[in-house]
Amino acid sequence: MAISIYIDADACPVKTEIYRVAERYGLRVFVVSNSYINVPRDLRIERVVVSDGFDAADDWIVERAGPGDIVLYMRQRRLFAHRVVSRSIAQLITQGDGMAEADVPVTEHEFLGKIIQVMRRGTTIRHAPKPGWRTRLAAVLFRRSAIAGRLFTRLQALRSRAGL
């Protein structure tokens, strides 16, 4: 699966930095805007011009996020990164991996982007389309036991201090 970056170019103040990162790692970039916008001459950077409708660029990007993808959205001034479990025409239905039920649907106004990978301490962590049985079992345990969650958090902290 090729990694792609989707930019709402009308609202993104860090386009230049994204272009540099994309060039360094050979990533494909979709620059989505309501009008013509200059982009670097690179075969991996594609300009997408959408209609002048309100949030048309957001709508175009949301249409490309589907079940299994992890998306970033903002609700009540808080950021959430949850997995998409289904979608409707203008909304994404998400659910945190450790949650028992799906979240309130995410609208295109709340949607910020799709997460492809996470870098932590120089290590790239790619997400699996669906959590494995061990992850699901751990999520059930942590959801039902606050003590298990605290114990796991402390063990992780000790592992990171030991450099494991």
Secondary structure, DSSP 8 states (H G I E B T S, - for coil): ---EEEEETTT-TTHHHHHHHHHHHT-EEEEEESS-----S-TTEEEEE--SSTTHHHHHHHTT--TT-EEEEEETTEEEEEEEEEE-SSEEEEE-TT-SS--S-EETTTEEEEE-EEEETTEEEE--SS--HHHHHHHHHHHH-HHHHHHHHHHHHHHHHHT-
